[in-house]
Amino acid sequence: MNKIEISSIASEKEIQNRQKLLELMQKTPLPQNELVSNAALFLKRQELQKLLFFNDIYQKILDVHGVIVEFGTRWGQNLVTLSNLRGIYEPYNYNRKIIGFDTFEGFKNVSAFDGHDEKTKDGAFSVSNGYEEYLKELMAAHENESPLNHIKKHEIIKGDASLELKKYLEQNPQTMVAFAYFDFDIYKPTRDCLEMLLTHVTKGSIIGFDELNDPKFPGETIALNEILSLRNVAVKRSRFSGMQSYLIVE
Ligand SMILES: C[S@@+](CC[C@H](N)C(=O)[O-])C[C@H]1O[C@@H](n2cnc3c(N)ncnc32)[C@H](O)[C@@H]1O
């Protein structure tokens, strides 16, 4: 039986309970053809709150023109959520492309600003080999559940985002970003991408963060402070959790 990945703030009881949920998932009596439509059986409160956070943010960007970008997609669950929210709220907005950046090989360019946790090192949070190809198929399959699916509205970009975003913006100088979500956890790519984004957001664009004020990953806050200065921005917290936050560009 696989051990599940546990965040370091989980209690022993929570760890055991998550192990139990994993066991229940692995020995599910559901028939294969009912698995996908019953996936919420295994959706815990902690994952549901993230869906609610994105639902909240999505409604705030409905009148903001531009694309959605996630920095640090990993397995891609946020990209899928955002794609499905697009299908619900604005199925005919073919301009609302969703773009995900990740090395798909884990952290890249961990620096002295990223704290002392022994797990914070290059290569942490890597995914299975070739996962990006699976994610592209998954995104296409979800997009197919919504109208205008003959227009591809997602892009998965593999590599060091500090370099890849630069390339993307050079090739796509028209890019306007309505919502950017930072989930690299670490300083260097967050700082680089935040800086590049500044000339591609408009008043009303939203920039979201997964690790601000997080003692385990100080680099994200340091990057924001250096690029925008904490004193000059109003950072709102997610009403659904203790971690996600966002600011609205003024
Ligand atoms: C915490 S994970 C993201 C989790 C994901 N957003 C989710 O909610 O499941 C951080 C991700 O940032 C990526 N990452 C870190 N440094 C990077 C870099 N320089 N360029 C691109 N991706 C990077 C890692 O590969 C990893 O997948």
The ligand as an SDF file (V2000), in Angstrom:
LIG
                    3D

 27 29  0  0  0  0  0  0  0  0999 V2000
    3.7620   22.7740   -4.5720 C   0  0  0  0  0  0  0  0  0  0  0  0
    3.9990   22.2640   -6.1950 S   0  0  0  0  0  0  0  0  0  0  0  0
    2.5670   22.8640   -7.0350 C   0  0  0  0  0  0  0  0  0  0  0  0
    1.2800   22.2060   -6.5880 C   0  0  0  0  0  0  0  0  0  0  0  0
    0.0930   22.4010   -7.4930 C   0  0  0  0  0  0  0  0  0  0  0  0
   -0.1390   23.7770   -7.8470 N   0  0  0  0  0  0  0  0  0  0  0  0
   -1.1300   21.8160   -6.8210 C   0  0  0  0  0  0  0  0  0  0  0  0
   -1.9540   22.5800   -6.2760 O   0  0  0  0  0  0  0  0  0  0  0  0
   -1.2670   20.5940   -6.8170 O   0  0  0  0  0  0  0  0  0  0  0  0
    5.2670   23.3520   -6.7720 C   0  0  0  0  0  0  0  0  0  0  0  0
    5.5700   23.1540   -8.2320 C   0  0  0  0  0  0  0  0  0  0  0  0
    6.4400   24.1940   -8.6840 O   0  0  0  0  0  0  0  0  0  0  0  0
    7.2860   23.6500   -9.6640 C   0  0  0  0  0  0  0  0  0  0  0  0
    8.4880   24.4820   -9.8200 N   0  0  0  0  0  0  0  0  0  0  0  0
    9.3960   24.8340   -8.8590 C   0  0  0  0  0  0  0  0  0  0  0  0
   10.3900   25.5720   -9.3920 N   0  0  0  0  0  0  0  0  0  0  0  0
   10.0850   25.7440  -10.7120 C   0  0  0  0  0  0  0  0  0  0  0  0
   10.7040   26.4430  -11.7750 C   0  0  0  0  0  0  0  0  0  0  0  0
   11.8600   27.1330  -11.6190 N   0  0  0  0  0  0  0  0  0  0  0  0
   10.1100   26.4230  -12.9900 N   0  0  0  0  0  0  0  0  0  0  0  0
    8.9350   25.7350  -13.1850 C   0  0  0  0  0  0  0  0  0  0  0  0
    8.3140   25.0500  -12.2090 N   0  0  0  0  0  0  0  0  0  0  0  0
    8.8680   25.0450  -10.9840 C   0  0  0  0  0  0  0  0  0  0  0  0
    7.6010   22.2430   -9.1510 C   0  0  0  0  0  0  0  0  0  0  0  0
    7.9900   21.3840  -10.1940 O   0  0  0  0  0  0  0  0  0  0  0  0
    6.2710   21.8280   -8.5130 C   0  0  0  0  0  0  0  0  0  0  0  0
    5.4860   21.0440   -9.3610 O   0  0  0  0  0  0  0  0  0  0  0  0
  1  2  1  0
  2  3  1  0
  2 10  1  0
  3  4  1  0
  4  5  1  0
  5  6  1  0
  5  7  1  0
  7  8  2  0
  7  9  1  0
 10 11  1  0
 11 12  1  0
 11 26  1  0
 12 13  1  0
 13 14  1  0
 13 24  1  0
 14 15  1  0
 14 23  1  0
 15 16  2  0
 16 17  1  0
 17 18  1  0
 17 23  2  0
 18 19  1  0
 18 20  2  0
 20 21  1  0
 21 22  2  0
 22 23  1  0
 24 25  1  0
 24 26  1  0
 26 27  1  0
M  CHG  2   2   1   9  -1
M  END
$$$$
